[in-house]
């Protein structure tokens, strides 16, 4: 039997001449669920119920743009001689680290304008970011991308994966099965999500949920990136994702230690939030 017949079609359906791909559906689903989780927690903690909606209006397009800029920068040798290809984002070519950097900068500026603690919002959003990443990696699965190097079918069977997932890990043009690195990262992030949900109950200090996210995601990404075959490189064999991951781990650890030793008074996750500025510049009560 032709194994290619068992592969999942990356195109979900057509709207006339337009192809609607599973990748886009899955990414959109991840964003929506991440938003709902963050919005629910924000309201529970007394923030205005349109806060995250207002933030995402800016963060999503800027995140996509910065994801593309990051990718193009890492492949500048190609795009410098093919400048017309830079805008062709519909042909693929975005990087999660670029999206995160753009979104974090946007969130920082947005919270400054609203006169609310960036770390408070980052703590609320940290589990949601993981939800988006957990779901989003399945878009890579549908596209048979962001995978690792060759493995045997027996290796995949020993992971106790269902047959439909094993078959999707067969890359026909390479005539081999590959590491399901999308799954490794998705599972790693799911474990991190559980830890952060527990951390909410334990009322960690402000900022520590966000910095834990940086450490946890970066540590997992560092090792998983070493298995991938589509890495972006800075110089030679130096993988950009691993360099950014090391920086993320360092920032997380240094920030937690510094804030534990130096920042007073101590503020915890569940402490009463500040008052937010309305869009008109008037103060809104943080409690509802």
C-alpha positions in Angstrom: 0.0 0.0 0.0 1.2 3.5 -0.8 1.9 5.1 2.6 1.3 8.5 1.1 -2.4 7.7 1.0 -2.4 7.6 4.8 -1.0 11.1 5.2 -3.3 13.9 6.4 -4.2 16.5 3.8 -2.9 19.8 5.0 -5.8 21.6 3.2 -8.9 21.4 5.3 -11.3 22.8 2.7 -11.7 25.3 -0.1 -13.7 28.5 -0.3 -13.9 28.9 -4.0 -10.2 29.3 -5.2 -9.0 29.9 -1.6 -7.3 27.0 0.2 -8.1 26.9 3.9 -5.3 25.0 5.6 -5.3 23.1 8.9 -2.3 25.1 9.9 -4.2 28.4 9.9 -7.2 26.8 11.6 -5.1 25.3 14.4 -3.0 28.5 14.9 -6.2 30.6 15.1 -7.8 28.1 17.5 -4.7 28.3 19.8 -4.9 32.1 19.8 -8.6 32.1 20.6 -8.2 29.6 23.5 -5.2 31.4 24.8 -7.1 34.7 24.8 -10.2 33.2 26.5 -8.0 31.7 29.3 -6.1 35.0 29.9 -9.3 37.1 29.7 -11.1 34.9 32.2 -8.2 35.1 34.6 -7.8 38.8 34.2 -11.5 39.5 35.0 -11.2 37.1 38.0 -8.3 39.2 39.3 -10.2 42.5 38.8 -8.8 43.8 35.5 -11.1 45.4 33.0 -12.7 42.8 30.8 -11.5 44.4 27.5 -7.8 44.6 28.6 -6.5 41.5 26.7 -8.7 42.2 23.7 -7.2 45.6 23.4 -3.7 44.2 23.8 -4.2 41.5 21.2 -5.3 44.0 18.6 -1.7 45.2 18.6 0.2 42.2 19.7 -1.1 39.7 17.0 -0.2 41.7 13.9 3.1 43.0 15.4 3.9 39.4 16.5 3.4 38.1 13.0 5.4 40.9 11.5 8.3 40.4 14.0 8.2 36.7 13.4 8.7 37.3 9.7 11.4 39.9 10.3 13.3 37.5 12.5 13.0 34.7 9.9 14.2 36.9 7.1 17.1 38.2 9.1 18.2 34.7 9.9 18.1 33.9 6.1 19.4 37.2 4.8 21.9 35.6 2.4 18.8 34.3 0.5 16.5 37.3 0.9 19.2 39.9 0.1 19.3 38.6 -3.4 15.6 37.8 -3.6 14.0 40.9 -2.0 10.7 40.3 -3.7 10.3 37.2 -1.6 10.4 39.0 1.7 6.7 39.8 1.7 5.6 36.3 0.6 4.7 35.2 4.1 2.0 33.0 2.6 4.7 30.7 1.4 5.9 30.1 4.9 8.8 31.5 6.9 7.9 32.8 10.4 9.8 32.1 13.7 8.2 31.7 17.1 11.0 33.5 18.8 10.5 36.6 16.6 6.7 36.5 17.4 7.4 36.3 21.2 9.9 39.1 21.1 7.5 41.4 19.2 4.6 40.5 21.4 6.5 41.0 24.6 7.7 44.5 23.5 4.2 45.4 22.5 2.8 44.2 25.8 5.4 46.2 27.7 4.6 49.4 25.9 0.9 48.7 26.1 1.0 48.2 29.9 3.1 51.3 30.3 0.4 53.3 28.5 -2.3 51.7 30.6 -0.3 52.3 33.8 -0.4 48.7 34.9 2.4 46.4 35.9 3.9 44.5 32.9 4.9 41.6 35.1 1.4 41.3 36.5 0.0 41.0 33.0 2.8 38.7 31.9 2.1 36.4 34.9 -1.6 36.2 33.9 -0.6 35.6 30.2 2.1 33.0 30.8 -0.2 29.9 30.9 -2.1 31.3 27.9 1.2 31.6 25.9 1.9 27.9 26.6 -1.7 27.0 25.5 -1.1 28.8 22.2 2.2 27.0 21.7 0.8 23.6 22.7 -1.9 23.8 20.1 0.0 25.7 17.5 2.7 23.0 17.2 0.0 20.6 15.8 -0.2 23.0 12.8 3.4 21.9 12.1 2.3 18.3 12.4 -0.4 18.8 9.7 2.2 20.4 7.4 4.9 17.8 8.2 7.3 20.5 9.1 9.5 21.5 12.1 10.4 17.8 12.5 13.6 16.1 13.6 16.0 13.8 11.9 15.5 10.2 10.7 14.2 7.5 13.1 12.8 4.0 12.6 9.2 3.1 12.6 9.9 0.9 15.6 11.3 3.9 17.5 7.9 5.7 17.0 5.9 2.6 17.9 7.9 2.4 21.2 6.7 5.9 22.0 3.2 4.4 22.0 2.0 6.8 19.3 -1.2 6.0 17.4 -0.8 4.7 13.9 -2.2 7.9 12.3 0.5 10.0 14.0 3.2 7.6 13.1 2.2 7.6 9.4 2.2 11.4 9.4 5.8 11.3 10.6 6.8 9.6 7.3 8.4 12.1 5.0 8.0 10.7 1.5 10.6 12.8 -0.3 13.2 11.7 2.2 11.9 8.1 2.4 12.1 8.0 6.1 10.3 8.4 9.4 11.4 11.4 11.5 11.4 12.6 15.1 8.1 14.1 16.1 9.7 17.2 17.6 6.4 19.0 17.4 5.0 16.5 19.9 8.0 16.7 22.2 7.6 20.5 22.4 3.8 20.2 22.8 4.1 17.7 25.7 6.9 19.7 27.3 4.8 22.9 27.2 1.8 21.0 28.6 3.8 20.0 31.6 4.8 23.6 32.0 1.2 24.6 31.8 0.2 22.3 34.6 3.0 23.7 36.8 1.9 27.3 36.1 -1.7 26.5 37.0 -0.5 25.1 40.3 1.7 28.1 40.7 -1.4 30.3 40.6 -2.8 28.5 43.6 0.5 28.7 45.4 0.4 32.5 44.9 4.0 32.9 43.6 5.7 36.3 43.7 4.9 38.8 41.0 6.9 38.1 37.8 7.9 34.6 38.8 5.3 32.8 36.6 6.5 34.8 33.6 10.1 34.2 34.3 9.4 30.5 35.0 7.8 30.4 31.5 11.0 31.8 30.0 13.1 29.3 31.7 10.9 26.3 31.1 10.1 26.9 27.4 13.7 27.9 26.7 15.2 24.8 28.3 12.9 22.5 26.4 13.3 24.4 23.1 17.1 24.3 23.5 17.3 20.5 23.5 14.5 19.9 21.0 16.0 22.3 18.6 19.1 20.1 18.5 16.9 17.4 17.0 15.4 19.5 14.2 16.5 19.6 10.6 15.1 23.0 9.7 16.9 25.2 12.2 17.8 28.9 11.5 21.5 29.5 12.0 23.4 32.6 13.1 26.9 31.6 12.2 28.1 28.3 10.9 26.4 25.6 13.0 25.3 28.0 15.7 21.5 27.6 15.9 19.7 30.9 16.6 16.9 29.2 18.6 19.4 27.7 21.0 21.2 31.0 21.5 17.9 32.8 22.2 16.9 29.9 24.5 20.2 30.3 26.5 19.5 34.1 26.8 15.9 33.3 27.9 17.1 30.9 30.6 19.7 33.5 31.9 17.1 36.3 32.0 14.6 34.2 33.9 17.1 33.0 36.5 18.8 36.3 37.0 15.4 38.1 37.3 14.0 35.7 39.9 17.2 35.8 42.0 17.4 39.6 41.8 13.8 40.2 42.6 14.0 37.8 45.5 17.0 39.6 47.0 16.4 43.2 46.1 12.7 44.0 45.3 10.7 45.3 48.2 7.8 45.3 49.1 7.1 41.7 48.1 4.0 41.5 45.8 2.4 38.2 45.0 0.3 37.0 42.1 -3.1 37.3 43.8 -2.5 40.7 45.3 -5.0 43.4 44.4 -4.2 44.9 41.0 -3.6 48.5 40.2 -6.2 50.8 38.6 -6.1 50.8 34.9 -6.3 53.8 32.6 -9.2 53.9 30.2 -8.6 54.5 26.6 -9.7 58.1 27.2 -7.1 58.5 29.8 -9.6 58.4 32.7 -9.0 56.0 35.6 -11.2 52.9 35.7 -11.6 50.8 38.8 -9.6 47.6 38.6 -12.3 45.8 40.6 -15.5 44.8 38.9 
